[in-house]
Amino acid sequence: MRMMIGIAALGLAACHESEVTVGELQEVMVLPAIQNRDIDILFVVDSSPSMSDQQRALVASFPQMMDALATLDGGLPNLHIGVVTTDMGTTTATGVGLAIPGSAGGCFGAGDDGVLRSGVVPELGSALYISDVANPDGTRARNYTGELRDVFSALATVGAEGCGYEQPFRAMRRALENPANAGFLRPEANLAVVILSDEDDCSAKAPSFFGSDTQTLGPLESFRCTRFGVTCDTGGTTEADMNMVGAKSDCHDNPTSAYVDDVGQYVDFLANLKGDPNRVMVAAIVGDPTQVSVALKPPPQATVPIPSLEPACSFEGPNGLEVADPAVRIGQLLAAFPSRSALTSICSQDLSLSLTSIGYAAKKLVGDPCLDVPVADTSAAEGIQPACDVVEGPLGAETRMAACDDTHSTDCWRLAPAPVECATADKLRLQIARAAAPTVQSYAHLSCLTR
């Protein structure tokens, strides 16, 4: 997050300015100077036994995500869309373990191994992923027949018989590296990863984590993932503390865990994958990462209470009460991409708002100048008089840019009204006036006082 203090309050057309102290500015937009309309979208969908309703909600709201993307200048971008599951079986950093007897869902071998789902949609044939790109004449080249929403629905309805030890991080990385998925990831395209899960990430380091050593690891239940993969500054500073009943706060991954991967390695993987972290976004539809509390409860088909996570949220689904665990590790991954992430709740029968917000976040990868975040009005004058600042340049070499005014008419910026182009709260868009077209990929970072 880019913070600045005490700069000028700049008008919409930057025709005037008045010196005010505005406090902290928040980075609200990172706009590429050169638009890239290619975007590969990887959905990582939880296939464990509790996920049928949430998968239905995802596919029902998917059109809202596409509608948001289609509001880009020029319409829908050039898409590759693929789906994998969180089921990596007992695959870990050091090998593949045996099946887990009596586990929730099937935990066998390498699970689905991060292979893109194919052969499940007649309209897609044998293709591994959806391809929907623009032709020069404005028509679309598609590798499927019928409607996009119907093809995605069939791909993303992954079933609910997968491993109950969800490993979305490992599945994501495997999907993007697996030779079986060749062609999905275009070298020059942007990348968006969308995770849907009612539990946190449990990407494990060794097959022994899924073993029967209950004396060391505790009961063979998914709470192991929290106990060894998460630590909390209050109420859970050690693995033993995480086992204790009560609320916990300021939680994050356990980077020194002997059993669960640290989140940082997946942040680095994504940030380095394109050579530019601004070309990657991560979104998640999960339980609230901040609501962490441990209670003693018996597991299914048992009577002896054991340490378990309290739900982070709940809602009444079509088949009764639905709950989701706090997604601490997933939230931490998203926090590493502050201008390229969307964290939304899974606890709703209707995920339209979640998918819409993810669609708008994905627009920023392509280069959408519309300002999504409401900015503070710093003056009683007509219109919104925001306090903003812009730096622009290649990654790591940005310099501050002047606001457009009577003195600066080129190589400057302004926030301009866009009531037709921008379907956002303030209906403003960032305009950059350049004396010459950029010759290298650079970004304009807009920071504003928000409301």
C-alpha angles and dihedrals in degrees: 000000000000113000129190131171135214103001128149124285105239127206124234093259089026091236092142140012138197126198112246136155106241104171120223123003119211123215104246104168141025107193120189114226090218114048116231110196095185115099130170112203119199117192114201105197126192109237098184121128096268098056109080096100094045091051090053090050091050096053092043091056099038092097089063089060091051091046090055091049090048091061088075117113101269094025130251113013125233104284140202110178122187135172131210131167131239089240109114092152107217094326111141140168091279104037149301121304131206126273115285109240113233094358123157102264125353114310102181130150113304095345111207090339095216093290114154112248112255138156091043097095119061089199089059097044113195095334115129095216144009116271118193114163136158122255120218090255093056097258120118128248108214132179092207139060128228124021125341092227092056094049092048091047091058093046096047097045090088098163130241105262100092130115115297090217097080117207105182094157094053091043090051094051093044091050091054094046103034111112088214088071096055114155098026096092109059112203095226098038128101117247130224122184118196119190122197114187141135091211135050127261116282102182101164132209102212138019089239088074088073092046134107099260094123093162091066102026104028125229116349093254133119091261085083087074091059097039094054102023100048136050129183129210089218119043098354115053093138136035088252090053091052087060092058123099118251146063120309132195142192090035126178140152122301102241093188096051115136091207112035128053118252114246092230094074091059092046089053092046093055095040092052098038093086098025087243123067090205088072092061131071130180126202132180137192101201147121119297107280093210099058102083121158134148126215137172111254135152114249120236114297091012138096104200112092118231133179110287138165119259111230115268090212141352141195140177108263129186090272099040135275115004123194138185131202122232108275097214098156094042090050090052091054091053092047088061089066100049097169094035107050144084121199113192137167125261092198100100137081088225117056095177094115091047094051092043092054090047089051092052091048090051089053089065090063090060094044113268112176095196114115110233098181118077110241127214120256108230099185141049089227120115114284128012114313103194129190105230142149133197132205119184139183144087117323108291094007103073121147131194115268125214122241116249110258140129089302100041120047100151133040087027140105141228139179105235131189112257107176093164102035099044121057091188135113099269097023092224130142132196113243122194117198109202130185090214137012114267114260097198133040108273137161136222111220111204117198122184143169103256134203 
